Amino acid sequence: MYAKDLDHLLELIKTNPETAPSSFLEDSSYASHLYDHCDLRRLKSSMQGDPDPEAMESWGLTSGTWREQVAMALEAVTEAKRRGLP
């Protein structure tokens, strides 16, 4: 099951502690791409800045959807690090 948004991801992580957080990110999503290619520092920095116009165009995202996807990736990476996962 893939998370629909950040709140859903948080719920899935909480109720499925044995499952890697990245498993809840849809494979072809921007959040999954970020999870695979960005570190925690870069994700935090992205959340503090403006949405990336190039990424929005490439991935077909609105600014709100872009921010939600970055937040989901940030949460998944943070939780994976907390659990000591790669």
Backbone bond lengths (Angstrom), bond angles and torsions (degrees), N, CA, C in turn:
res aa  C-N    CA-C-N  psi(-1)  N-CA   C-N-CA  omega(-1)  CA-C   N-CA-C  phi
1 M - - - 1.441 - - 1.524 108.53 -
2 Y 1.307 115.60 131.98 1.459 121.42 178.96 1.525 110.81 -98.49
3 A 1.315 115.43 146.20 1.462 121.30 178.04 1.524 109.85 -72.38
4 K 1.330 115.50 136.64 1.467 121.40 178.76 1.526 111.81 -82.88
5 D 1.333 115.57 -29.36 1.455 121.21 -178.71 1.527 108.26 -161.64
6 L 1.323 117.08 -177.89 1.461 120.72 -175.81 1.526 112.18 -61.65
7 D 1.309 117.56 -43.59 1.471 119.80 179.65 1.522 111.42 -60.69
8 H 1.318 116.32 -41.64 1.458 120.79 178.69 1.528 110.25 -65.64
9 L 1.327 117.68 -40.31 1.459 121.52 177.20 1.526 110.32 -60.18
10 L 1.319 116.99 -46.23 1.462 120.67 178.90 1.528 111.17 -58.75
11 E 1.309 115.83 -41.62 1.465 120.86 178.12 1.528 111.08 -63.96
12 L 1.330 116.76 -45.65 1.461 120.74 -179.94 1.530 111.45 -63.25
13 I 1.311 117.01 -41.24 1.467 120.86 178.62 1.521 110.19 -63.52
14 K 1.313 116.72 -43.30 1.469 121.53 -178.45 1.527 111.96 -65.85
15 T 1.328 116.33 -41.70 1.465 119.55 -175.25 1.530 113.80 -87.79
16 N 1.339 116.40 -6.88 1.472 120.50 -179.83 1.530 110.12 -132.85
17 P 1.330 117.56 64.01 1.462 120.09 -174.13 1.532 113.89 -65.10
18 E 1.317 117.47 -17.73 1.462 120.61 -179.47 1.533 112.70 -85.44
19 T 1.329 117.00 -6.70 1.456 122.09 -176.86 1.526 110.34 -102.95
20 A 1.333 115.75 135.38 1.466 120.34 178.81 1.529 109.67 -60.39
21 P 1.317 118.17 133.74 1.469 121.18 -178.48 1.529 113.52 -55.80
22 S 1.321 116.97 -33.36 1.466 119.70 -179.66 1.526 112.34 -64.67
23 S 1.318 117.18 -21.09 1.468 121.30 179.35 1.522 112.27 -64.17
24 F 1.320 116.17 -20.95 1.462 120.46 -177.91 1.527 113.11 -91.76
25 L 1.331 116.71 -1.87 1.463 120.91 177.16 1.523 108.69 -94.79
26 E 1.321 116.31 126.06 1.459 120.24 -179.33 1.530 109.57 -57.61
27 D 1.334 116.00 133.47 1.466 121.52 -172.77 1.524 114.07 -53.81
28 S 1.297 117.79 -39.14 1.467 120.93 -176.11 1.536 112.66 -95.12
29 S 1.327 117.15 14.55 1.469 120.18 -176.76 1.526 111.52 -88.02
30 Y 1.304 114.61 158.81 1.457 120.92 175.13 1.532 109.98 -62.67
31 A 1.329 117.47 -37.09 1.467 121.39 178.63 1.530 110.78 -60.09
32 S 1.308 116.75 -42.60 1.463 121.09 178.57 1.529 110.46 -65.54
33 H 1.312 116.51 -42.12 1.464 121.11 177.24 1.529 110.18 -59.02
34 L 1.324 116.59 -46.34 1.463 120.93 178.94 1.526 111.28 -62.85
35 Y 1.313 116.08 -42.25 1.468 120.84 179.19 1.534 109.82 -56.84
36 D 1.321 116.08 -42.63 1.460 121.55 -176.94 1.526 113.90 -76.78
37 H 1.344 117.71 -24.74 1.459 120.12 -170.62 1.530 116.19 -120.37
38 C 1.306 118.67 -3.96 1.469 120.60 -176.65 1.522 110.73 -125.49
39 D 1.317 114.94 146.81 1.454 118.77 175.11 1.530 110.09 -92.54
40 L 1.312 114.53 173.40 1.458 121.37 -176.42 1.528 111.61 -58.41
41 R 1.299 116.48 -42.08 1.465 120.85 -178.72 1.533 111.66 -61.25
42 R 1.322 116.14 -44.85 1.469 119.88 -179.43 1.526 111.45 -66.32
43 L 1.324 116.58 -38.87 1.463 119.80 179.30 1.529 111.13 -65.87
44 K 1.323 116.62 -41.99 1.470 119.81 177.57 1.519 110.77 -62.05
45 S 1.313 115.91 -42.15 1.461 121.14 178.60 1.527 110.75 -62.77
46 S 1.318 116.98 -41.30 1.469 121.25 179.01 1.524 111.31 -61.70
47 M 1.322 116.58 -39.06 1.464 120.46 -179.08 1.530 111.61 -66.94
48 Q 1.312 116.81 -26.12 1.463 120.15 -178.37 1.530 112.31 -85.60
49 G 1.337 116.34 -17.65 1.455 120.09 -177.55 1.515 112.83 -99.94
50 D 1.310 114.40 -171.66 1.456 121.36 176.94 1.521 110.12 -80.32
51 P 1.324 117.41 155.37 1.462 120.21 176.51 1.534 111.14 -57.25
52 D 1.309 115.89 145.58 1.458 123.31 -179.00 1.531 109.48 -81.06
53 P 1.339 118.05 110.75 1.464 120.68 -176.88 1.527 113.40 -61.31
54 E 1.332 117.25 -35.84 1.468 120.18 178.96 1.521 111.04 -65.87
55 A 1.320 116.45 -45.13 1.466 120.25 178.71 1.526 110.40 -64.76
56 M 1.320 116.42 -40.67 1.470 119.63 179.54 1.529 110.24 -59.96
57 E 1.319 116.46 -43.58 1.465 120.14 -179.67 1.528 110.71 -68.39
58 S 1.309 117.10 -46.30 1.465 121.67 -178.26 1.527 112.60 -61.81
59 W 1.312 116.01 -39.18 1.460 121.28 -175.13 1.532 112.79 -98.74
60 G 1.324 117.66 -2.70 1.460 121.02 179.71 1.518 113.03 66.41
61 L 1.323 115.99 44.94 1.468 121.34 -176.21 1.516 111.63 -110.58
62 T 1.315 115.55 149.32 1.459 121.26 167.76 1.526 107.16 -84.13
63 S 1.316 117.60 170.32 1.466 118.94 179.17 1.535 110.92 -63.34
64 G 1.320 117.06 -37.68 1.462 120.49 178.32 1.521 112.56 -66.27
65 T 1.315 116.46 -41.74 1.463 121.10 178.87 1.528 110.28 -68.51
66 W 1.326 116.32 -38.61 1.464 120.16 176.89 1.530 109.67 -58.29
67 R 1.329 116.07 -49.36 1.462 120.79 -178.51 1.537 110.96 -62.13
68 E 1.318 117.32 -40.05 1.470 121.41 179.22 1.537 110.45 -64.03
69 Q 1.321 116.85 -42.11 1.461 121.12 179.89 1.534 111.35 -65.71
70 V 1.328 116.86 -40.96 1.468 120.58 177.44 1.528 109.46 -65.04
71 A 1.311 117.62 -42.09 1.464 121.47 179.00 1.526 111.25 -62.68
72 M 1.315 116.54 -39.34 1.472 120.09 178.04 1.529 110.95 -65.50
73 A 1.321 116.61 -43.95 1.465 120.01 178.37 1.528 110.33 -62.90
74 L 1.322 116.61 -43.30 1.456 121.54 179.03 1.527 110.78 -59.75
75 E 1.298 117.20 -45.35 1.471 120.95 179.43 1.527 110.81 -63.82
76 A 1.319 117.42 -43.66 1.470 120.83 -178.97 1.532 110.84 -65.00
77 V 1.326 117.51 -42.74 1.467 120.95 178.57 1.528 110.14 -65.87
78 T 1.320 117.07 -43.75 1.465 121.27 179.58 1.524 110.88 -59.87
79 E 1.315 116.93 -45.53 1.459 120.98 -179.70 1.521 111.61 -67.90
80 A 1.317 116.88 -39.43 1.469 119.75 177.84 1.537 110.25 -62.11
81 K 1.319 116.66 -42.40 1.472 120.61 178.22 1.528 110.14 -64.22
82 R 1.328 116.05 -42.01 1.472 119.86 179.53 1.527 110.94 -59.25
83 R 1.324 115.83 -37.34 1.467 121.14 -179.58 1.528 113.03 -84.52
84 G 1.326 117.15 -6.30 1.462 120.30 -179.16 1.525 113.39 77.16
85 L 1.341 115.94 25.39 1.463 120.10 179.31 1.524 109.63 -87.76
86 P 1.333 116.63 154.95 1.473 118.96 177.61 1.510 112.62 -70.66
